[in-house]
Structures are given as C-alpha cells and as structure tokens.
Amino acid sequence: MSTQGTANEQDLAEQIQALLIEGETLLWWDKLSDKSLVGGFGKILMFFTLSVNAAILILIFAPSLLPESGSMGWLMIPLLVVDGICLLFILLYFAFGLMTGGVNAITDQRVLVADMHKKRIVRYMRLDALSSIRIRQEGQGRGSITFFRDESEDMRASAAHPRRLSLAGVRHVSRVADLLREQTDVLDDPACR
C-alpha cells in the first residue's frame, strides 16, 4: 500500500475513533463493500430493471420492424412507471453505502455501522447484549457476519439499535471471526460455515 493510502487509512481510523464513546477502543473497521451493496436484493433489483429496460427498447423499435406489434404500445406507460420506481429504489439502495462513506466497525464494546460523511453512528449493537453471531464464508476470503441481540434485553428495537445487524461482503472474514472470539463467546459456529 502506498504512503498516501496508509495515511488515508490512518486518517479514517482516527475519524471513526472520534465517533466512539470515551474509553471505547476501535479494534477493526472496513468500508462497506461494493459486494454487500450489489449482492442479494440489489443484484435482483438491477437484473429486473435491466429486463424492464430491454422490454421498453423492444416496444420502441418493434413497431417499425413488425407492423402487427403496434397494438402492444399500451405496455409502454406501465413499463416506464415500473422502470422509474426501480431506478429510484436502486438509487436509494446505493445512497446508504457507496455515497455516504459507510463503514463497518468493531470496538471492544460494540459492533457498528457509521456514516463518515455525516460523522455519526447509524446502527450499533453492544457486544455484551449479543445472543449469537453467525458467520458465513463466501469465498476469496470474504464472508457475511450476522449479529443477533439478546431477546430479553429491555431496550426496544429501532433503526439505530436493531435486534439483528448484518455485515455483508466482509474481507478477511476468518481474521474478523478470530477477533470476535477474543471479545465474546457467543459465536455460533467456530468453524464458520
């Protein structure tokens, strides 16, 4: 890694540390992965939107190629509405991760997702309130980590303090699993599925 890259990494780590409560220590952090944004729902939504766009293009050019397809022009308006809605959801889906500078982090007290542009913690979960942690390896050293909060805890679930927090597309997931084993004993499967 270049000297500039190392300086940027150090600067980002200091920015994350500044968001933490007094006495809390940052143990691990990583920018939200592109993979976590385009995987699952985002991937399906993009495929569906591309399919709708292909149908719109066929309807635009088909009447000139096939005279009997002129009666299908009525499909254009519903398809354009569906396409617009899908494009809006894709923009909203990417807005949280890629555009906001989202960061996953683990401290000695919490696991959290921070928005570095707005300089705030978006979601968090205390390590001492966890009931289980599930890790799924996906290949190339990546994986997903899902944290589940103890159901008996008095605090109600909210957007900032959910009952389930998932970190998708985590790089070097086995190292992160080792770090979690040092911090808590609720890891579901030591072998990592």
Buried (B, 14 or more C-beta within 10 A) or exposed (E): EEEEEEEEEEEBBEBBBEBBEEEBEBBBBBBBBEBBBBBEEBEEBBEBBEEBBEBBEBBEEBBEEEEEBEEBEEEEEEBEEBBEEBBEBBEEBBEBBBEBBBBBBBBEBBBBBBBBEEEEBBBBBBBEBBBBBBBBBBEEEBBBBBBBBBEEBEEEEEEEBBBEBBBBBBBBBEEBBEBBEEBBEBBBEEEBE
